[in-house]
Amino acid sequence: MWNKPQLLNAIADLLMLVGGAMLLAAAAVWVVRVPSLPLRQVVFAGELAHTRRLEVEQVLPAALKGNFFSLNLESVRATLERLPWMRRVEVRRVWPDRLEIRAEEHKPVARWGEGRGELVNSYGEVFAATPAAEEGERMPLLFGPGGTAPEVLQRYGELVGSLQAIGERPVQLVLSPRLAWQLKLGNGMLVEMGREQPKSSVAARLQRFIDIYPETVGQRAERPAVVDLRYPNGFAMRVAAEAKGK
């Protein structure tokens, strides 16, 4: 072997490579375990509208384990996303000792269901949180079977646009388990819109009602308590006393 210089050179190169790898591994272990390079700052990029500082201070310390390099970013992200108002969190290291957090909070647009403490955000996602009293009162109430929140929210947006023509505002929209729609207006009137039908869509039935609203409902001294649009060529109205008798 000693008279084979090429083989000796190959062995020497291999030993140097192994030695270099061992040094790198040792350096990595030292960086992870050494008590130096501590994390000194946690900074939120942007303000939080609903999440209180106290809530963050209660949960975050348990996830801040390790130094600048060994800190588990995924653990920090998951911990913060468990807070009620947090929709999505991004975490990154900023050399030499800072942790930067970008948080997207839920933007509530409606309440979901009754008495469940749930809201719907602008993406049609249902989440559990408690809004401020005034904010909650301003939001409409939406409800439907599990998984239908995006559909109900989209329909609500369409109704807001359609009802502007008669100066009315929807405050409640419910999709029943049988997929029938019920609408409540700001004046207290319930509008039974029924299910989608091949020859008569919900939108078409509602538009027919809107077109003749000024000459019918709008002219009545006493507004009906319930309007039923579930007819092929018209609609029915019930005043408060009739509605109570039903």
Short mmCIF file of the C-alpha atoms (twelve columns), coordinates in Angstrom:
data_MODEL
# 
_entry.id   MODEL 
# 
loop_
_atom_site.group_PDB 
_atom_site.id 
_atom_site.type_symbol 
_atom_site.label_atom_id 
_atom_site.label_alt_id 
_atom_site.label_comp_id 
_atom_site.label_asym_id 
_atom_site.label_seq_id 
_atom_site.Cartn_x 
_atom_site.Cartn_y 
_atom_site.Cartn_z 
_atom_site.pdbx_PDB_model_num 
ATOM 1   C CA . MET A 1   0.000    0.000  0.000   1 
ATOM 2   C CA . TRP A 2   2.888    2.360  0.886   1 
ATOM 3   C CA . ASN A 3   4.154    2.206  -2.660  1 
ATOM 4   C CA . LYS A 4   0.799    3.286  -4.057  1 
ATOM 5   C CA . PRO A 5   0.711    7.086  -3.752  1 
ATOM 6   C CA . GLN A 6   -2.710   7.432  -5.406  1 
ATOM 7   C CA . LEU A 7   -4.312   5.168  -2.810  1 
ATOM 8   C CA . LEU A 8   -2.566   7.010  0.008   1 
ATOM 9   C CA . ASN A 9   -3.825   10.328 -1.325  1 
ATOM 10  C CA . ALA A 10  -7.385   8.977  -1.533  1 
ATOM 11  C CA . ILE A 11  -7.219   7.729  2.061   1 
ATOM 12  C CA . ALA A 12  -5.848   11.070 3.234   1 
ATOM 13  C CA . ASP A 13  -8.652   12.956 1.459   1 
ATOM 14  C CA . LEU A 14  -11.219  10.639 3.027   1 
ATOM 15  C CA . LEU A 15  -9.795   11.151 6.512   1 
ATOM 16  C CA . MET A 16  -9.846   14.921 6.043   1 
ATOM 17  C CA . LEU A 17  -13.454  14.773 4.873   1 
ATOM 18  C CA . VAL A 18  -14.505  12.674 7.863   1 
ATOM 19  C CA . GLY A 19  -12.616  14.959 10.211  1 
ATOM 20  C CA . GLY A 20  -14.264  18.046 8.731   1 
ATOM 21  C CA . ALA A 21  -17.705  16.488 9.066   1 
ATOM 22  C CA . MET A 22  -17.003  15.645 12.708  1 
ATOM 23  C CA . LEU A 23  -15.928  19.215 13.384  1 
ATOM 24  C CA . LEU A 24  -19.089  20.571 11.785  1 
ATOM 25  C CA . ALA A 25  -21.249  18.181 13.821  1 
ATOM 26  C CA . ALA A 26  -19.464  19.187 17.023  1 
ATOM 27  C CA . ALA A 27  -19.938  22.867 16.165  1 
ATOM 28  C CA . ALA A 28  -23.658  22.308 15.537  1 
ATOM 29  C CA . VAL A 29  -24.051  20.554 18.901  1 
ATOM 30  C CA . TRP A 30  -22.177  23.394 20.612  1 
ATOM 31  C CA . VAL A 31  -24.358  26.056 18.994  1 
ATOM 32  C CA . VAL A 32  -27.542  24.279 20.076  1 
ATOM 33  C CA . ARG A 33  -26.448  23.562 23.632  1 
ATOM 34  C CA . VAL A 34  -24.301  26.505 24.537  1 
ATOM 35  C CA . PRO A 35  -26.113  28.954 26.823  1 
ATOM 36  C CA . SER A 36  -24.796  31.887 24.802  1 
ATOM 37  C CA . LEU A 37  -26.703  33.438 21.893  1 
ATOM 38  C CA . PRO A 38  -29.848  33.861 24.001  1 
ATOM 39  C CA . LEU A 39  -33.075  35.181 22.552  1 
ATOM 40  C CA . ARG A 40  -33.511  38.693 23.947  1 
ATOM 41  C CA . GLN A 41  -36.404  40.201 21.983  1 
ATOM 42  C CA . VAL A 42  -39.799  39.060 20.750  1 
ATOM 43  C CA . VAL A 43  -41.315  41.577 18.347  1 
ATOM 44  C CA . PHE A 44  -44.776  41.587 16.763  1 
ATOM 45  C CA . ALA A 45  -44.837  43.150 13.309  1 
ATOM 46  C CA . GLY A 46  -48.036  45.178 13.304  1 
ATOM 47  C CA . GLU A 47  -50.690  45.755 15.927  1 
ATOM 48  C CA . LEU A 48  -53.193  43.197 17.197  1 
ATOM 49  C CA . ALA A 49  -56.783  44.413 17.226  1 
ATOM 50  C CA . HIS A 50  -58.373  41.697 19.362  1 
ATOM 51  C CA . THR A 51  -55.631  39.659 21.028  1 
ATOM 52  C CA . ARG A 52  -54.565  41.186 24.330  1 
ATOM 53  C CA . ARG A 53  -50.935  41.403 25.412  1 
ATOM 54  C CA . LEU A 54  -51.763  39.499 28.595  1 
ATOM 55  C CA . GLU A 55  -53.016  36.528 26.558  1 
ATOM 56  C CA . VAL A 56  -49.731  36.359 24.654  1 
ATOM 57  C CA . GLU A 57  -47.651  36.701 27.829  1 
ATOM 58  C CA . GLN A 58  -49.538  33.808 29.414  1 
ATOM 59  C CA . VAL A 59  -48.834  31.261 26.662  1 
ATOM 60  C CA . LEU A 60  -45.654  32.361 24.892  1 
ATOM 61  C CA . PRO A 61  -42.960  31.775 27.577  1 
ATOM 62  C CA . ALA A 62  -43.602  28.019 27.604  1 
ATOM 63  C CA . ALA A 63  -42.730  27.856 23.885  1 
ATOM 64  C CA . LEU A 64  -39.541  29.971 24.132  1 
ATOM 65  C CA . LYS A 65  -37.165  27.145 24.992  1 
ATOM 66  C CA . GLY A 66  -33.565  27.151 23.797  1 
ATOM 67  C CA . ASN A 67  -31.299  29.797 22.353  1 
ATOM 68  C CA . PHE A 68  -31.425  31.743 19.094  1 
ATOM 69  C CA . PHE A 69  -30.642  28.654 16.981  1 
ATOM 70  C CA . SER A 70  -32.313  25.857 18.939  1 
ATOM 71  C CA . LEU A 71  -35.678  27.565 19.474  1 
ATOM 72  C CA . ASN A 72  -38.488  25.539 17.896  1 
ATOM 73  C CA . LEU A 73  -40.268  28.008 15.594  1 
ATOM 74  C CA . GLU A 74  -43.082  25.554 14.847  1 
ATOM 75  C CA . SER A 75  -43.854  25.260 18.557  1 
ATOM 76  C CA . VAL A 76  -44.059  29.045 18.871  1 
ATOM 77  C CA . ARG A 77  -46.344  29.275 15.841  1 
ATOM 78  C CA . ALA A 78  -48.677  26.515 17.047  1 
ATOM 79  C CA . THR A 79  -48.860  28.004 20.553  1 
ATOM 80  C CA . LEU A 80  -49.931  31.414 19.273  1 
ATOM 81  C CA . GLU A 81  -52.418  30.008 16.751  1 
ATOM 82  C CA . ARG A 82  -54.288  28.360 19.624  1 
ATOM 83  C CA . LEU A 83  -55.319  31.808 20.879  1 
ATOM 84  C CA . PRO A 84  -58.972  32.546 19.970  1 
ATOM 85  C CA . TRP A 85  -58.410  35.456 17.586  1 
ATOM 86  C CA . MET A 86  -55.294  34.164 15.833  1 
ATOM 87  C CA . ARG A 87  -55.923  32.907 12.307  1 
ATOM 88  C CA . ARG A 88  -52.366  32.493 11.027  1 
ATOM 89  C CA . VAL A 89  -48.931  33.151 12.513  1 
ATOM 90  C CA . GLU A 90  -45.492  33.365 10.882  1 
ATOM 91  C CA . VAL A 91  -42.317  33.275 12.999  1 
ATOM 92  C CA . ARG A 92  -38.728  33.996 11.936  1 
ATOM 93  C CA . ARG A 93  -35.355  34.590 13.565  1 
ATOM 94  C CA . VAL A 94  -33.632  37.962 13.139  1 
ATOM 95  C CA . TRP A 95  -29.913  37.932 13.908  1 
ATOM 96  C CA . PRO A 96  -28.507  38.173 16.490  1 
ATOM 97  C CA . ASP A 97  -31.109  37.842 19.250  1 
ATOM 98  C CA . ARG A 98  -34.602  38.683 18.013  1 
ATOM 99  C CA . LEU A 99  -37.731  36.714 17.181  1 
ATOM 100 C CA . GLU A 100 -40.132  38.399 14.747  1 
ATOM 101 C CA . ILE A 101 -43.790  37.367 14.718  1 
ATOM 102 C CA . ARG A 102 -46.290  38.273 12.016  1 
ATOM 103 C CA . ALA A 103 -49.841  37.471 13.065  1 
ATOM 104 C CA . GLU A 104 -53.033  37.598 11.047  1 
ATOM 105 C CA . GLU A 105 -56.114  37.845 13.259  1 
ATOM 106 C CA . HIS A 106 -59.596  36.737 12.312  1 
ATOM 107 C CA . LYS A 107 -61.705  39.577 10.918  1 
ATOM 108 C CA . PRO A 108 -65.223  38.833 12.171  1 
ATOM 109 C CA . VAL A 109 -68.085  39.674 9.827   1 
ATOM 110 C CA . ALA A 110 -70.969  37.784 11.453  1 
ATOM 111 C CA . ARG A 111 -72.073  35.740 14.431  1 
ATOM 112 C CA . TRP A 112 -72.577  32.029 13.799  1 
ATOM 113 C CA . GLY A 113 -75.457  30.147 15.426  1 
ATOM 114 C CA . GLU A 114 -77.081  31.031 18.709  1 
ATOM 115 C CA . GLY A 115 -75.401  30.786 22.080  1 
ATOM 116 C CA . ARG A 116 -72.323  28.965 20.819  1 
ATOM 117 C CA . GLY A 117 -69.891  31.848 21.034  1 
ATOM 118 C CA . GLU A 118 -68.850  31.348 17.425  1 
ATOM 119 C CA . LEU A 119 -68.125  33.880 14.705  1 
ATOM 120 C CA . VAL A 120 -67.530  33.828 10.949  1 
ATOM 121 C CA . ASN A 121 -64.494  35.580 9.516   1 
ATOM 122 C CA . SER A 122 -64.102  37.217 6.120   1 
ATOM 123 C CA . TYR A 123 -62.965  33.887 4.618   1 
ATOM 124 C CA . GLY A 124 -66.137  32.095 5.706   1 
ATOM 125 C CA . GLU A 125 -64.295  30.244 8.481   1 
ATOM 126 C CA . VAL A 126 -66.023  29.601 11.811  1 
ATOM 127 C CA . PHE A 127 -64.017  30.284 14.962  1 
ATOM 128 C CA . ALA A 128 -64.779  30.575 18.675  1 
ATOM 129 C CA . ALA A 129 -64.162  34.013 20.206  1 
ATOM 130 C CA . THR A 130 -66.007  36.727 22.097  1 
ATOM 131 C CA . PRO A 131 -66.256  40.115 20.387  1 
ATOM 132 C CA . ALA A 132 -66.783  43.401 22.192  1 
ATOM 133 C CA . ALA A 133 -70.457  43.993 23.034  1 
ATOM 134 C CA . GLU A 134 -70.944  46.802 20.514  1 
ATOM 135 C CA . GLU A 135 -69.120  44.912 17.778  1 
ATOM 136 C CA . GLY A 136 -71.254  41.818 18.355  1 
ATOM 137 C CA . GLU A 137 -74.493  43.802 18.197  1 
ATOM 138 C CA . ARG A 138 -73.560  45.267 14.824  1 
ATOM 139 C CA . MET A 139 -72.850  41.901 13.214  1 
ATOM 140 C CA . PRO A 140 -75.592  39.846 11.518  1 
ATOM 141 C CA . LEU A 141 -76.469  36.345 12.680  1 
ATOM 142 C CA . LEU A 142 -75.780  33.524 10.223  1 
ATOM 143 C CA . PHE A 143 -76.345  29.825 10.686  1 
ATOM 144 C CA . GLY A 144 -76.430  26.580 8.734   1 
ATOM 145 C CA . PRO A 145 -75.360  22.928 8.798   1 
ATOM 146 C CA . GLY A 146 -71.722  22.133 9.473   1 
ATOM 147 C CA . GLY A 147 -69.400  23.157 6.661   1 
ATOM 148 C CA . THR A 148 -71.854  25.595 5.035   1 
ATOM 149 C CA . ALA A 149 -70.486  28.831 6.517   1 
ATOM 150 C CA . PRO A 150 -68.773  29.956 3.258   1 
ATOM 151 C CA . GLU A 151 -71.993  29.386 1.301   1 
ATOM 152 C CA . VAL A 152 -74.145  31.186 3.878   1 
ATOM 153 C CA . LEU A 153 -71.744  34.123 4.021   1 
ATOM 154 C CA . GLN A 154 -71.683  34.417 0.233   1 
ATOM 155 C CA . ARG A 155 -75.482  34.349 0.080   1 
ATOM 156 C CA . TYR A 156 -75.662  37.003 2.788   1 
ATOM 157 C CA . GLY A 157 -73.409  39.299 0.763   1 
ATOM 158 C CA . GLU A 158 -75.658  38.842 -2.273  1 
ATOM 159 C CA . LEU A 159 -78.737  39.670 -0.193  1 
ATOM 160 C CA . VAL A 160 -77.180  42.863 1.150   1 
ATOM 161 C CA . GLY A 161 -76.711  44.083 -2.431  1 
ATOM 162 C CA . SER A 162 -80.174  43.024 -3.606  1 
ATOM 163 C CA . LEU A 163 -82.102  44.516 -0.682  1 
ATOM 164 C CA . GLN A 164 -80.499  47.930 -1.019  1 
ATOM 165 C CA . ALA A 165 -82.991  48.577 -3.821  1 
ATOM 166 C CA . ILE A 166 -85.848  48.682 -1.277  1 
ATOM 167 C CA . GLY A 167 -83.904  50.222 1.589   1 
ATOM 168 C CA . GLU A 168 -83.902  47.096 3.737   1 
ATOM 169 C CA . ARG A 169 -81.049  45.384 5.521   1 
ATOM 170 C CA . PRO A 170 -80.678  41.669 6.313   1 
ATOM 171 C CA . VAL A 171 -79.801  40.996 9.961   1 
ATOM 172 C CA . GLN A 172 -80.187  37.216 10.035  1 
ATOM 173 C CA . LEU A 173 -79.845  34.404 7.498   1 
ATOM 174 C CA . VAL A 174 -80.426  30.746 8.275   1 
ATOM 175 C CA . LEU A 175 -79.925  27.683 6.096   1 
ATOM 176 C CA . SER A 176 -81.947  24.800 7.539   1 
ATOM 177 C CA . PRO A 177 -80.840  21.139 7.598   1 
ATOM 178 C CA . ARG A 178 -83.198  20.660 4.615   1 
ATOM 179 C CA . LEU A 179 -81.302  23.466 2.814   1 
ATOM 180 C CA . ALA A 180 -84.177  25.959 2.976   1 
ATOM 181 C CA . TRP A 181 -83.314  29.634 3.385   1 
ATOM 182 C CA . GLN A 182 -84.903  31.980 5.931   1 
ATOM 183 C CA . LEU A 183 -84.101  35.684 6.053   1 
ATOM 184 C CA . LYS A 184 -84.821  38.286 8.725   1 
ATOM 185 C CA . LEU A 185 -84.786  41.982 7.875   1 
ATOM 186 C CA . GLY A 186 -83.824  44.908 10.056  1 
ATOM 187 C CA . ASN A 187 -87.510  45.862 10.429  1 
ATOM 188 C CA . GLY A 188 -88.227  42.467 12.041  1 
ATOM 189 C CA . MET A 189 -89.860  40.865 8.996   1 
ATOM 190 C CA . LEU A 190 -89.144  37.178 8.351   1 
ATOM 191 C CA . VAL A 191 -88.823  36.126 4.731   1 
ATOM 192 C CA . GLU A 192 -89.205  32.419 3.992   1 
ATOM 193 C CA . MET A 193 -87.264  31.910 0.774   1 
ATOM 194 C CA . GLY A 194 -87.340  28.107 0.686   1 
ATOM 195 C CA . ARG A 195 -85.048  25.748 -1.186  1 
ATOM 196 C CA . GLU A 196 -83.401  26.056 -4.559  1 
ATOM 197 C CA . GLN A 197 -85.700  24.700 -7.273  1 
ATOM 198 C CA . PRO A 198 -84.840  23.824 -10.875 1 
ATOM 199 C CA . LYS A 199 -87.477  26.147 -12.337 1 
ATOM 200 C CA . SER A 200 -87.512  28.792 -9.608  1 
ATOM 201 C CA . SER A 201 -84.272  29.775 -7.896  1 
ATOM 202 C CA . VAL A 202 -84.163  31.504 -4.531  1 
ATOM 203 C CA . ALA A 203 -82.606  34.570 -6.156  1 
ATOM 204 C CA . ALA A 204 -85.381  34.766 -8.755  1 
ATOM 205 C CA . ARG A 205 -88.137  34.477 -6.137  1 
ATOM 206 C CA . LEU A 206 -86.525  37.154 -3.995  1 
ATOM 207 C CA . GLN A 207 -86.068  39.483 -6.963  1 
ATOM 208 C CA . ARG A 208 -89.748  39.116 -7.828  1 
ATOM 209 C CA . PHE A 209 -90.595  40.162 -4.270  1 
ATOM 210 C CA . ILE A 210 -88.217  43.131 -4.456  1 
ATOM 211 C CA . ASP A 211 -89.692  44.296 -7.773  1 
ATOM 212 C CA . ILE A 212 -93.219  44.593 -6.403  1 
ATOM 213 C CA . TYR A 213 -92.291  45.502 -2.812  1 
ATOM 214 C CA . PRO A 214 -92.910  49.280 -3.171  1 
ATOM 215 C CA . GLU A 215 -96.487  48.755 -4.455  1 
ATOM 216 C CA . THR A 216 -97.400  45.963 -2.027  1 
ATOM 217 C CA . VAL A 217 -95.576  45.617 1.280   1 
ATOM 218 C CA . GLY A 218 -94.217  49.143 1.164   1 
ATOM 219 C CA . GLN A 219 -97.734  50.617 0.979   1 
ATOM 220 C CA . ARG A 220 -99.133  48.747 3.965   1 
ATOM 221 C CA . ALA A 221 -99.692  50.654 7.197   1 
ATOM 222 C CA . GLU A 222 -98.811  47.503 9.092   1 
ATOM 223 C CA . ARG A 223 -95.839  45.579 7.793   1 
ATOM 224 C CA . PRO A 224 -96.302  41.806 7.613   1 
ATOM 225 C CA . ALA A 225 -94.499  39.700 10.197  1 
ATOM 226 C CA . VAL A 226 -93.791  36.911 7.715   1 
ATOM 227 C CA . VAL A 227 -93.500  36.870 3.924   1 
ATOM 228 C CA . ASP A 228 -93.492  33.447 2.288   1 
ATOM 229 C CA . LEU A 229 -91.828  33.290 -1.124  1 
ATOM 230 C CA . ARG A 230 -92.179  29.519 -1.526  1 
ATOM 231 C CA . TYR A 231 -94.793  29.790 -4.277  1 
ATOM 232 C CA . PRO A 232 -94.196  29.385 -7.998  1 
ATOM 233 C CA . ASN A 233 -96.009  32.554 -9.089  1 
ATOM 234 C CA . GLY A 234 -96.372  34.783 -6.031  1 
ATOM 235 C CA . PHE A 235 -95.939  35.078 -2.295  1 
ATOM 236 C CA . ALA A 236 -98.023  35.089 0.892   1 
ATOM 237 C CA . MET A 237 -97.958  37.547 3.772   1 
ATOM 238 C CA . ARG A 238 -98.961  37.125 7.418   1 
ATOM 239 C CA . VAL A 239 -99.415  39.943 9.909   1 
ATOM 240 C CA . ALA A 240 -98.238  39.628 13.486  1 
ATOM 241 C CA . ALA A 241 -101.463 38.146 14.896  1 
ATOM 242 C CA . GLU A 242 -101.640 35.512 12.129  1 
ATOM 243 C CA . ALA A 243 -97.980  34.649 12.613  1 
ATOM 244 C CA . LYS A 244 -98.507  34.074 16.341  1 
ATOM 245 C CA . GLY A 245 -101.407 31.742 15.598  1 
ATOM 246 C CA . LYS A 246 -99.248  29.543 13.379  1 
# 
